Amino acid sequence: MALRRLALLAALLLPGTAMAQMDMSWMAMDGAGSGTARLPATEAMRGVHIMPGAHDMVMLHASILPVYTDQGGPRGGQKFYAQSMAMGMWVHDLGDGAKLTGQAMLSLEPAMRHDGYPLLFATGEEAYARALVDRQHPHDLFMELSARLDVPVAPGAHAFLYGGPVGEPALGPSAFMHRASAQYNPEAPITHHWFDSTHITYGVITAGLAGKTWQIEASAFRGQEPDERRWNIERPKLDSWSVRASLAPAPQWLVQVSYGQLKRPEAAHPGENEHRFTTSAHYNNGRGLSAMAGFSAKTRVPGETRTAWLGEVNWDANAHDTLFSRIENVNNDELFPDPASPLHDQAFRLTKLEVGYAYRLHLVGPVQVAAGGTGALFAKPAALSAAYGRNPIGATIFAKFSLSN
Ligand SMILES: [Cu+2]
């Protein structure tokens, strides 16, 4: 594992310190995902690690992902766009098993138009004061500004407190851009607003207890989703709550169950709260194969319950070739936001199957590129054929430049 190699290197470089005397256990991350979410312990954090001192570690990660997509059918748009993110994490050893972590994550996606990029059958959030349909919103400049304190409370157990003006509550799986199973997929899931849309939340406080193989936590946070002005930091609030339990029966596995009650999350559904239940299982064999399966049920209050499934896999077959796929099934009632439409507010069960290939190449220093393409097929009720065409087929090409160890 990268961290162990790093600890060894640090011990060798620090003069006068024998490996046996140094306690590097404070650097252990136990499969850290986005926010306080966990991933399999075999899933190493990507990025560049620096040790400015024996008690400090800095991790840097960044990626830029130019994409061209044609989503297919009459409602599927075409666009050239770029996703981007940069992350800095600083971990400080406080001694006696305690540590302090600061994390910042930024994106230049606000430079996109407010309506983001075409993504057939995706809905959620707004642009130009209208509900986004068949599009994915851009992310905010500040994706995360958080701090976390870990203190040991019993042998093999520690308590943690996490929070900040921009963070991620204990709800859902680790967000898609942090999962190895989605690392080369250039598209957001169309089930983003069922599973992991709370990954950018203005105002989060989470308290939890964790061991190597388990974690329980609870959050207070702002239920309202980010608005379409993406350069600013919105006013934090703590009007919603969630709880999550995670279990790692083996280092290759992580299972989470979470539930939250969100106060008026969506501008397009004024006056409606949301209760969200999610569960997911994540697998990583530590040798290039990672996968996830998840289920979500979100209930509008007042309103209906809409469910979604997601399956995702990434396989680095060798040093250069990667195959990946995602299948999603969702019951969506937001495809026709115009009240004049006869299909307004009607729910349709949709399936998207996406299959992709990436060629990975080490460029220079810590920079690598993964270039490839994806194809997408959809299954939908016949009632949607007039709007979406009988068999829309999506095609996307991309090149992802990123920092890695
Ligand atoms: Cu998002």
Boltz pocket constraint, residues with backbone or C-beta under 6 A from the ligand:
constraints:
  - pocket:
      binder: B
      contacts: [[A, 139], [A, 192], [A, 196], [A, 197], [A, 199]]
      max_distance: 6.0
